Amino acid sequence: MVLGLLLYIYAKPWLPADSKAAKSSEPRATFEKGDGPRLLAVLVLVPIMGISLLTNQQIFNAYLVWADQQFQLSFMGETLPTSWMITIDATLSFSMLVAVAAFWAFVGKRTGNERTNWAR
């Protein structure tokens, strides 16, 4: 991400002008009555989410060490890198997400409803 940002900053003189910058007559968003609790909730949740994501990312370090010790990483005479375990995990997780979406699309078409009768 940092490399992409640096590339963007470096190439900015050669990029076309931003079309939204010319439209200064657009109304700006302002705070309205009742937005205070929402803003407070966001300010409270951002650090909580940051901490949870930090610990979630650390699991990959432990996962790789554990996988290196517990899995047989030889496949067809080749030793696979331990880091491939994360790639396999992500691929399987995404595949299951697609499979679940396809399943519910199939059920929706079969019943002729957006929602099944038992889900109402």
N, CA, C and O atoms as a GROMACS GRO file, in nm:
protein
  480
    1MET      N    1   0.083  -0.119   0.000
    1MET     CA    2   0.000   0.000   0.000
    1MET      C    3   0.087   0.125   0.000
    1MET      O    4   0.057   0.223  -0.069
    2VAL      N    5   0.194   0.121   0.077
    2VAL     CA    6   0.282   0.236   0.082
    2VAL      C    7   0.348   0.258  -0.053
    2VAL      O    8   0.361   0.371  -0.099
    3LEU      N    9   0.390   0.149  -0.116
    3LEU     CA   10   0.452   0.159  -0.248
    3LEU      C   11   0.353   0.218  -0.349
    3LEU      O   12   0.390   0.303  -0.430
    4GLY      N   13   0.228   0.175  -0.344
    4GLY     CA   14   0.126   0.230  -0.433
    4GLY      C   15   0.104   0.378  -0.408
    4GLY      O   16   0.088   0.455  -0.503
    5LEU      N   17   0.102   0.420  -0.281
    5LEU     CA   18   0.085   0.561  -0.247
    5LEU      C   19   0.202   0.644  -0.298
    5LEU      O   20   0.183   0.752  -0.354
    6LEU      N   21   0.323   0.592  -0.279
    6LEU     CA   22   0.441   0.665  -0.328
    6LEU      C   23   0.440   0.676  -0.480
    6LEU      O   24   0.475   0.781  -0.535
    7LEU      N   25   0.400   0.570  -0.548
    7LEU     CA   26   0.390   0.573  -0.693
    7LEU      C   27   0.285   0.675  -0.738
    7LEU      O   28   0.307   0.748  -0.834
    8TYR      N   29   0.172   0.680  -0.668
    8TYR     CA   30   0.068   0.777  -0.700
    8TYR      C   31   0.119   0.920  -0.681
    8TYR      O   32   0.097   1.006  -0.767
    9ILE      N   33   0.186   0.946  -0.570
    9ILE     CA   34   0.238   1.080  -0.544
    9ILE      C   35   0.341   1.119  -0.649
    9ILE      O   36   0.343   1.233  -0.696
   10TYR      N   37   0.426   1.025  -0.686
   10TYR     CA   38   0.530   1.052  -0.786
   10TYR      C   39   0.467   1.081  -0.923
   10TYR      O   40   0.514   1.169  -0.995
   11ALA      N   41   0.360   1.008  -0.959
   11ALA     CA   42   0.299   1.021  -1.092
   11ALA      C   43   0.190   1.128  -1.098
   11ALA      O   44   0.134   1.151  -1.205
   12LYS      N   45   0.160   1.193  -0.987
   12LYS     CA   46   0.050   1.290  -0.983
   12LYS      C   47   0.062   1.399  -1.089
   12LYS      O   48  -0.041   1.437  -1.144
   13PRO      N   49   0.181   1.453  -1.120
   13PRO     CA   50   0.188   1.557  -1.225
   13PRO      C   51   0.141   1.508  -1.362
   13PRO      O   52   0.098   1.589  -1.444
   14TRP      N   53   0.147   1.380  -1.388
   14TRP     CA   54   0.110   1.326  -1.518
   14TRP      C   55  -0.034   1.272  -1.521
   14TRP      O   56  -0.083   1.233  -1.627
   15LEU      N   57  -0.101   1.271  -1.408
   15LEU     CA   58  -0.238   1.221  -1.401
   15LEU      C   59  -0.336   1.332  -1.439
   15LEU      O   60  -0.305   1.450  -1.419
   16PRO      N   61  -0.453   1.298  -1.494
   16PRO     CA   62  -0.552   1.402  -1.526
   16PRO      C   63  -0.604   1.468  -1.399
   16PRO      O   64  -0.600   1.410  -1.290
   17ALA      N   65  -0.652   1.590  -1.416
   17ALA     CA   66  -0.703   1.667  -1.301
   17ALA      C   67  -0.826   1.597  -1.243
   17ALA      O   68  -0.902   1.532  -1.315
   18ASP      N   69  -0.843   1.611  -1.114
   18ASP     CA   70  -0.957   1.551  -1.045
   18ASP      C   71  -1.083   1.627  -1.083
   18ASP      O   72  -1.089   1.749  -1.066
   19SER      N   73  -1.183   1.557  -1.133
   19SER     CA   74  -1.305   1.624  -1.178
   19SER      C   75  -1.390   1.674  -1.062
   19SER      O   76  -1.465   1.770  -1.078
   20LYS      N   77  -1.380   1.614  -0.946
   20LYS     CA   78  -1.459   1.657  -0.831
   20LYS      C   79  -1.404   1.786  -0.770
   20LYS      O   80  -1.479   1.860  -0.706
   21ALA      N   81  -1.277   1.815  -0.790
   21ALA     CA   82  -1.220   1.937  -0.734
   21ALA      C   83  -1.281   2.060  -0.800
   21ALA      O   84  -1.289   2.165  -0.736
   22ALA      N   85  -1.323   2.050  -0.925
   22ALA     CA   86  -1.380   2.163  -0.996
   22ALA      C   87  -1.521   2.194  -0.948
   22ALA      O   88  -1.567   2.307  -0.965
   23LYS      N   89  -1.590   2.102  -0.890
   23LYS     CA   90  -1.727   2.120  -0.844
   23LYS      C   91  -1.729   2.166  -0.698
   23LYS      O   92  -1.757   2.088  -0.608
   24SER      N   93  -1.698   2.292  -0.676
   24SER     CA   94  -1.696   2.343  -0.539
   24SER      C   95  -1.834   2.386  -0.491
   24SER      O   96  -1.851   2.419  -0.374
   25SER      N   97  -1.933   2.386  -0.580
   25SER     CA   98  -2.067   2.428  -0.541
   25SER      C   99  -2.147   2.318  -0.473
   25SER      O  100  -2.258   2.342  -0.428
   26GLU      N  101  -2.092   2.197  -0.465
   26GLU     CA  102  -2.162   2.088  -0.400
   26GLU      C  103  -2.172   2.114  -0.250
   26GLU      O  104  -2.076   2.161  -0.189
   27PRO      N  105  -2.287   2.084  -0.189
   27PRO     CA  106  -2.299   2.107  -0.044
   27PRO      C  107  -2.210   2.011   0.034
   27PRO      O  108  -2.193   1.895  -0.003
   28ARG      N  109  -2.154   2.062   0.140
   28ARG     CA  110  -2.068   1.980   0.226
   28ARG      C  111  -2.153   1.913   0.333
   28ARG      O  112  -2.254   1.967   0.377
   29ALA      N  113  -2.110   1.795   0.373
   29ALA     CA  114  -2.180   1.724   0.479
   29ALA      C  115  -2.155   1.794   0.612
   29ALA      O  116  -2.042   1.836   0.641
   30THR      N  117  -2.258   1.806   0.690
   30THR     CA  118  -2.246   1.870   0.821
   30THR      C  119  -2.306   1.776   0.926
   30THR      O  120  -2.384   1.686   0.894
   31PHE      N  121  -2.268   1.799   1.049
   31PHE     CA  122  -2.326   1.722   1.159
   31PHE      C  123  -2.466   1.771   1.187
   31PHE      O  124  -2.494   1.891   1.183
   32GLU      N  125  -2.552   1.678   1.215
   32GLU     CA  126  -2.690   1.712   1.249
   32GLU      C  127  -2.717   1.667   1.392
   32GLU      O  128  -2.637   1.596   1.453
   33LYS      N  129  -2.830   1.711   1.444
   33LYS     CA  130  -2.868   1.672   1.579
   33LYS      C  131  -2.885   1.520   1.584
   33LYS      O  132  -2.951   1.462   1.498
   34GLY      N  133  -2.827   1.456   1.683
   34GLY     CA  134  -2.835   1.311   1.696
   34GLY      C  135  -2.713   1.238   1.641
   34GLY      O  136  -2.702   1.117   1.656
   35ASP      N  137  -2.621   1.310   1.577
   35ASP     CA  138  -2.500   1.246   1.523
   35ASP      C  139  -2.393   1.223   1.630
   35ASP      O  140  -2.300   1.146   1.608
   36GLY      N  141  -2.407   1.290   1.744
   36GLY     CA  142  -2.306   1.277   1.851
   36GLY      C  143  -2.288   1.134   1.898
   36GLY      O  144  -2.174   1.087   1.906
   37PRO      N  145  -2.396   1.061   1.932
   37PRO     CA  146  -2.380   0.922   1.977
   37PRO      C  147  -2.319   0.832   1.868
   37PRO      O  148  -2.242   0.741   1.898
   38ARG      N  149  -2.354   0.858   1.743
   38ARG     CA  150  -2.297   0.778   1.634
   38ARG      C  151  -2.147   0.803   1.623
   38ARG      O  152  -2.069   0.709   1.608
   39LEU      N  153  -2.107   0.928   1.631
   39LEU     CA  154  -1.965   0.963   1.624
   39LEU      C  155  -1.891   0.902   1.742
   39LEU      O  156  -1.781   0.849   1.726
   40LEU      N  157  -1.949   0.909   1.860
   40LEU     CA  158  -1.887   0.850   1.978
   40LEU      C  159  -1.872   0.699   1.962
   40LEU      O  160  -1.769   0.643   2.000
   41ALA      N  161  -1.974   0.634   1.907
   41ALA     CA  162  -1.966   0.489   1.885
   41ALA      C  163  -1.852   0.455   1.790
   41ALA      O  164  -1.779   0.359   1.813
   42VAL      N  165  -1.837   0.532   1.684
   42VAL     CA  166  -1.727   0.507   1.590
   42VAL      C  167  -1.592   0.529   1.660
   42VAL      O  168  -1.501   0.448   1.643
   43LEU      N  169  -1.580   0.636   1.736
   43LEU     CA  170  -1.454   0.664   1.804
   43LEU      C  171  -1.419   0.557   1.907
   43LEU      O  172  -1.301   0.530   1.931
   44VAL      N  173  -1.520   0.496   1.968
   44VAL     CA  174  -1.496   0.388   2.063
   44VAL      C  175  -1.464   0.258   1.990
   44VAL      O  176  -1.376   0.183   2.032
   45LEU      N  177  -1.533   0.232   1.880
   45LEU     CA  178  -1.515   0.105   1.809
   45LEU      C  179  -1.385   0.097   1.730
   45LEU      O  180  -1.332  -0.013   1.713
   46VAL      N  181  -1.334   0.208   1.682
   46VAL     CA  182  -1.212   0.203   1.600
   46VAL      C  183  -1.094   0.144   1.679
   46VAL      O  184  -1.028   0.054   1.626
   47PRO      N  185  -1.063   0.189   1.800
   47PRO     CA  186  -0.953   0.126   1.873
   47PRO      C  187  -0.980  -0.021   1.908
   47PRO      O  188  -0.889  -0.103   1.907
   48ILE      N  189  -1.105  -0.052   1.938
   48ILE     CA  190  -1.140  -0.191   1.970
   48ILE      C  191  -1.116  -0.279   1.848
   48ILE      O  192  -1.058  -0.387   1.860
   49MET      N  193  -1.161  -0.234   1.731
   49MET     CA  194  -1.140  -0.311   1.608
   49MET      C  195  -0.991  -0.321   1.576
   49MET      O  196  -0.944  -0.424   1.528
   50GLY      N  197  -0.918  -0.213   1.600
   50GLY     CA  198  -0.773  -0.216   1.576
   50GLY      C  199  -0.704  -0.322   1.661
   50GLY      O  200  -0.620  -0.397   1.611
   51ILE      N  201  -0.740  -0.330   1.787
   51ILE     CA  202  -0.680  -0.431   1.875
   51ILE      C  203  -0.720  -0.570   1.832
   51ILE      O  204  -0.637  -0.662   1.831
   52SER      N  205  -0.846  -0.588   1.796
   52SER     CA  206  -0.890  -0.722   1.756
   52SER      C  207  -0.824  -0.764   1.625
   52SER      O  208  -0.790  -0.880   1.608
   53LEU      N  209  -0.807  -0.671   1.532
   53LEU     CA  210  -0.739  -0.706   1.407
   53LEU      C  211  -0.592  -0.734   1.429
   53LEU      O  212  -0.535  -0.821   1.363
   54LEU      N  213  -0.530  -0.663   1.521
   54LEU     CA  214  -0.389  -0.689   1.552
   54LEU      C  215  -0.371  -0.830   1.605
   54LEU      O  216  -0.280  -0.903   1.562
   55THR      N  217  -0.456  -0.869   1.697
   55THR     CA  218  -0.443  -1.005   1.751
   55THR      C  219  -0.482  -1.109   1.647
   55THR      O  220  -0.426  -1.218   1.644
   56ASN      N  221  -0.577  -1.076   1.560
   56ASN     CA  222  -0.615  -1.169   1.454
   56ASN      C  223  -0.498  -1.192   1.358
   56ASN      O  224  -0.477  -1.305   1.313
   57GLN      N  225  -0.423  -1.089   1.328
   57GLN     CA  226  -0.309  -1.105   1.238
   57GLN      C  227  -0.196  -1.184   1.303
   57GLN      O  228  -0.121  -1.253   1.234
   58GLN      N  229  -0.183  -1.175   1.434
   58GLN     CA  230  -0.077  -1.248   1.502
   58GLN      C  231  -0.101  -1.398   1.501
   58GLN      O  232  -0.008  -1.477   1.518
   59ILE      N  233  -0.225  -1.439   1.480
   59ILE     CA  234  -0.253  -1.582   1.476
   59ILE      C  235  -0.180  -1.647   1.359
   59ILE      O  236  -0.144  -1.765   1.366
   60PHE      N  237  -0.157  -1.571   1.253
   60PHE     CA  238  -0.088  -1.628   1.138
   60PHE      C  239   0.056  -1.665   1.173
   60PHE      O  240   0.108  -1.764   1.121
   61ASN      N  241   0.121  -1.588   1.259
   61ASN     CA  242   0.256  -1.624   1.302
   61ASN      C  243   0.253  -1.757   1.377
   61ASN      O  244   0.334  -1.846   1.350
   62ALA      N  245   0.161  -1.768   1.471
   62ALA     CA  246   0.150  -1.893   1.548
   62ALA      C  247   0.106  -2.008   1.458
   62ALA      O  248   0.153  -2.121   1.473
   63TYR      N  249   0.018  -1.980   1.364
   63TYR     CA  250  -0.032  -2.082   1.272
   63TYR      C  251   0.082  -2.139   1.189
   63TYR      O  252   0.090  -2.260   1.169
   64LEU      N  253   0.171  -2.054   1.140
   64LEU     CA  254   0.282  -2.102   1.058
   64LEU      C  255   0.380  -2.187   1.139
   64LEU      O  256   0.430  -2.288   1.090
   65VAL      N  257   0.407  -2.146   1.261
   65VAL     CA  258   0.496  -2.225   1.346
   65VAL      C  259   0.433  -2.360   1.377
   65VAL      O  260   0.499  -2.464   1.370
   66TRP      N  261   0.305  -2.359   1.411
   66TRP     CA  262   0.234  -2.483   1.441
   66TRP      C  263   0.227  -2.573   1.317
   66TRP      O  264   0.250  -2.693   1.327
   67ALA      N  265   0.195  -2.515   1.201
   67ALA     CA  266   0.184  -2.594   1.078
   67ALA      C  267   0.319  -2.654   1.040
   67ALA      O  268   0.325  -2.767   0.991
   68ASP      N  269   0.425  -2.581   1.063
   68ASP     CA  270   0.558  -2.633   1.032
   68ASP      C  271   0.591  -2.756   1.116
   68ASP      O  272   0.659  -2.848   1.069
   69GLN      N  273   0.541  -2.758   1.238
   69GLN     CA  274   0.568  -2.871   1.328
   69GLN      C  275   0.469  -2.986   1.310
   69GLN      O  276   0.505  -3.102   1.333
   70GLN      N  277   0.345  -2.957   1.272
   70GLN     CA  278   0.240  -3.058   1.275
   70GLN      C  279   0.203  -3.118   1.139
   70GLN      O  280   0.152  -3.230   1.134
   71PHE      N  281   0.228  -3.048   1.030
   71PHE     CA  282   0.186  -3.096   0.899
   71PHE      C  283   0.300  -3.160   0.824
   71PHE      O  284   0.416  -3.120   0.839
   72GLN      N  285   0.268  -3.258   0.744
   72GLN     CA  286   0.366  -3.312   0.651
   72GLN      C  287   0.356  -3.226   0.526
   72GLN      O  288   0.254  -3.228   0.456
   73LEU      N  289   0.458  -3.151   0.498
   73LEU     CA  290   0.453  -3.054   0.390
   73LEU      C  291   0.511  -3.107   0.260
   73LEU      O  292   0.538  -3.031   0.168
   74SER      N  293   0.531  -3.237   0.253
   74SER     CA  294   0.580  -3.297   0.129
   74SER      C  295   0.462  -3.337   0.043
   74SER      O  296   0.366  -3.399   0.090
   75PHE      N  297   0.470  -3.299  -0.086
   75PHE     CA  298   0.363  -3.332  -0.180
   75PHE      C  299   0.426  -3.366  -0.314
   75PHE      O  300   0.491  -3.282  -0.378
   76MET      N  301   0.407  -3.488  -0.355
   76MET     CA  302   0.461  -3.539  -0.481
   76MET      C  303   0.613  -3.516  -0.491
   76MET      O  304   0.665  -3.475  -0.594
   77GLY      N  305   0.681  -3.545  -0.381
   77GLY     CA  306   0.826  -3.534  -0.378
   77GLY      C  307   0.881  -3.396  -0.356
   77GLY      O  308   1.003  -3.378  -0.348
   78GLU      N  309   0.794  -3.296  -0.347
   78GLU     CA  310   0.837  -3.158  -0.325
   78GLU      C  311   0.797  -3.114  -0.185
   78GLU      O  312   0.689  -3.149  -0.137
   79THR      N  313   0.882  -3.040  -0.119
   79THR     CA  314   0.849  -2.984   0.012
   79THR      C  315   0.789  -2.846  -0.010
   79THR      O  316   0.853  -2.757  -0.066
   80LEU      N  317   0.665  -2.829   0.035
   80LEU     CA  318   0.595  -2.702   0.017
   80LEU      C  319   0.638  -2.604   0.126
   80LEU      O  320   0.661  -2.644   0.240
   81PRO      N  321   0.648  -2.476   0.093
   81PRO     CA  322   0.677  -2.376   0.196
   81PRO      C  323   0.562  -2.368   0.296
   81PRO      O  324   0.446  -2.383   0.259
   82THR      N  325   0.595  -2.345   0.419
   82THR     CA  326   0.493  -2.335   0.524
   82THR      C  327   0.398  -2.220   0.496
   82THR      O  328   0.280  -2.228   0.530
   83SER      N  329   0.446  -2.113   0.436
   83SER     CA  330   0.361  -1.997   0.409
   83SER      C  331   0.246  -2.030   0.313
   83SER      O  332   0.148  -1.956   0.308
   84TRP      N  333   0.256  -2.138   0.238
   84TRP     CA  334   0.147  -2.178   0.150
   84TRP      C  335   0.023  -2.218   0.229
   84TRP      O  336  -0.087  -2.219   0.174
   85MET      N  337   0.040  -2.251   0.356
   85MET     CA  338  -0.075  -2.290   0.438
   85MET      C  339  -0.176  -2.174   0.447
   85MET      O  340  -0.296  -2.197   0.447
   86ILE      N  341  -0.126  -2.051   0.456
   86ILE     CA  342  -0.216  -1.936   0.461
   86ILE      C  343  -0.287  -1.918   0.328
   86ILE      O  344  -0.405  -1.885   0.324
   87THR      N  345  -0.214  -1.941   0.217
   87THR     CA  346  -0.276  -1.931   0.085
   87THR      C  347  -0.384  -2.037   0.068
   87THR      O  348  -0.492  -2.008   0.017
   88ILE      N  349  -0.356  -2.157   0.111
   88ILE     CA  350  -0.455  -2.265   0.102
   88ILE      C  351  -0.576  -2.232   0.190
   88ILE      O  352  -0.690  -2.252   0.149
   89ASP      N  353  -0.551  -2.181   0.310
   89ASP     CA  354  -0.659  -2.144   0.402
   89ASP      C  355  -0.747  -2.035   0.340
   89ASP      O  356  -0.870  -2.045   0.343
   90ALA      N  357  -0.686  -1.932   0.283
   90ALA     CA  358  -0.762  -1.823   0.221
   90ALA      C  359  -0.840  -1.872   0.100
   90ALA      O  360  -0.955  -1.832   0.080
   91THR      N  361  -0.779  -1.958   0.020
   91THR     CA  362  -0.848  -2.011  -0.098
   91THR      C  363  -0.969  -2.094  -0.059
   91THR      O  364  -1.076  -2.081  -0.118
   92LEU      N  365  -0.952  -2.180   0.041
   92LEU     CA  366  -1.064  -2.261   0.087
   92LEU      C  367  -1.174  -2.175   0.149
   92LEU      O  368  -1.293  -2.201   0.126
   93SER      N  369  -1.136  -2.074   0.226
   93SER     CA  370  -1.236  -1.986   0.288
   93SER      C  371  -1.315  -1.912   0.181
   93SER      O  372  -1.438  -1.905   0.190
   94PHE      N  373  -1.247  -1.857   0.081
   94PHE     CA  374  -1.316  -1.785  -0.026
   94PHE      C  375  -1.404  -1.880  -0.107
   94PHE      O  376  -1.515  -1.844  -0.146
   95SER      N  377  -1.355  -2.001  -0.132
   95SER     CA  378  -1.433  -2.099  -0.208
   95SER      C  379  -1.562  -2.135  -0.134
   95SER      O  380  -1.667  -2.149  -0.195
   96MET      N  381  -1.553  -2.149  -0.003
   96MET     CA  382  -1.673  -2.180   0.075
   96MET      C  383  -1.770  -2.062   0.074
   96MET      O  384  -1.891  -2.082   0.072
   97LEU      N  385  -1.719  -1.940   0.076
   97LEU     CA  386  -1.805  -1.822   0.067
   97LEU      C  387  -1.880  -1.821  -0.065
   97LEU      O  388  -2.000  -1.794  -0.067
   98VAL      N  389  -1.811  -1.850  -0.174
   98VAL     CA  390  -1.876  -1.857  -0.306
   98VAL      C  391  -1.977  -1.972  -0.309
   98VAL      O  392  -2.086  -1.956  -0.363
   99ALA      N  393  -1.941  -2.085  -0.252
   99ALA     CA  394  -2.031  -2.201  -0.251
   99ALA      C  395  -2.159  -2.171  -0.173
   99ALA      O  396  -2.268  -2.209  -0.216
  100VAL      N  397  -2.147  -2.104  -0.059
  100VAL     CA  398  -2.265  -2.070   0.021
  100VAL      C  399  -2.354  -1.971  -0.056
  100VAL      O  400  -2.476  -1.986  -0.057
  101ALA      N  401  -2.293  -1.871  -0.120
  101ALA     CA  402  -2.372  -1.776  -0.199
  101ALA      C  403  -2.442  -1.847  -0.315
  101ALA      O  404  -2.558  -1.819  -0.344
  102ALA      N  405  -2.372  -1.938  -0.382
  102ALA     CA  406  -2.432  -2.014  -0.491
  102ALA      C  407  -2.545  -2.102  -0.441
  102ALA      O  408  -2.649  -2.114  -0.506
  103PHE      N  409  -2.526  -2.164  -0.326
  103PHE     CA  410  -2.630  -2.248  -0.268
  103PHE      C  411  -2.757  -2.168  -0.241
  103PHE      O  412  -2.866  -2.211  -0.277
  104TRP      N  413  -2.743  -2.050  -0.178
  104TRP     CA  414  -2.862  -1.971  -0.146
  104TRP      C  415  -2.924  -1.912  -0.271
  104TRP      O  416  -3.046  -1.892  -0.275
  105ALA      N  417  -2.845  -1.883  -0.373
  105ALA     CA  418  -2.902  -1.838  -0.500
  105ALA      C  419  -2.983  -1.951  -0.562
  105ALA      O  420  -3.091  -1.927  -0.616
  106PHE      N  421  -2.932  -2.074  -0.554
  106PHE     CA  422  -3.003  -2.190  -0.605
  106PHE      C  423  -3.133  -2.212  -0.529
  106PHE      O  424  -3.238  -2.236  -0.589
  107VAL      N  425  -3.127  -2.205  -0.398
  107VAL     CA  426  -3.247  -2.224  -0.316
  107VAL      C  427  -3.348  -2.114  -0.346
  107VAL      O  428  -3.468  -2.141  -0.355
  108GLY      N  429  -3.302  -1.991  -0.363
  108GLY     CA  430  -3.393  -1.881  -0.393
  108GLY      C  431  -3.463  -1.900  -0.526
  108GLY      O  432  -3.582  -1.872  -0.538
  109LYS      N  433  -3.390  -1.947  -0.627
  109LYS     CA  434  -3.452  -1.969  -0.758
  109LYS      C  435  -3.548  -2.088  -0.753
  109LYS      O  436  -3.653  -2.086  -0.817
  110ARG      N  437  -3.512  -2.188  -0.680
  110ARG     CA  438  -3.593  -2.310  -0.674
  110ARG      C  439  -3.727  -2.286  -0.604
  110ARG      O  440  -3.829  -2.342  -0.644
  111THR      N  441  -3.725  -2.203  -0.501
  111THR     CA  442  -3.849  -2.175  -0.429
  111THR      C  443  -3.927  -2.061  -0.493
  111THR      O  444  -4.044  -2.040  -0.462
  112GLY      N  445  -3.862  -1.987  -0.582
  112GLY     CA  446  -3.927  -1.874  -0.646
  112GLY      C  447  -3.938  -1.752  -0.558
  112GLY      O  448  -4.006  -1.656  -0.593
  113ASN      N  449  -3.872  -1.755  -0.445
  113ASN     CA  450  -3.874  -1.643  -0.352
  113ASN      C  451  -3.732  -1.597  -0.325
  113ASN      O  452  -3.636  -1.672  -0.343
  114GLU      N  453  -3.721  -1.472  -0.283
  114GLU     CA  454  -3.591  -1.424  -0.240
  114GLU      C  455  -3.551  -1.492  -0.110
  114GLU      O  456  -3.433  -1.518  -0.085
  115ARG      N  457  -3.651  -1.519  -0.027
  115ARG     CA  458  -3.627  -1.588   0.100
  115ARG      C  459  -3.705  -1.717   0.099
  115ARG      O  460  -3.813  -1.725   0.040
  116THR      N  461  -3.652  -1.817   0.164
  116THR     CA  462  -3.726  -1.943   0.170
  116THR      C  463  -3.839  -1.931   0.270
  116THR      O  464  -3.839  -1.842   0.356
  117ASN      N  465  -3.936  -2.020   0.259
  117ASN     CA  466  -4.053  -2.015   0.348
  117ASN      C  467  -4.015  -2.034   0.493
  117ASN      O  468  -4.074  -1.970   0.580
  118TRP      N  469  -3.919  -2.120   0.522
  118TRP     CA  470  -3.885  -2.147   0.662
  118TRP      C  471  -3.800  -2.036   0.723
  118TRP      O  472  -3.780  -2.034   0.844
  119ALA      N  473  -3.749  -1.945   0.641
  119ALA     CA  474  -3.666  -1.836   0.694
  119ALA      C  475  -3.750  -1.713   0.729
  119ALA      O  476  -3.696  -1.614   0.779
  120ARG      N  477  -3.879  -1.717   0.706
  120ARG     CA  478  -3.964  -1.600   0.733
  120ARG      C  479  -3.999  -1.586   0.876
  120ARG      O  480  -4.070  -1.493   0.914
   0.00000   0.00000   0.00000
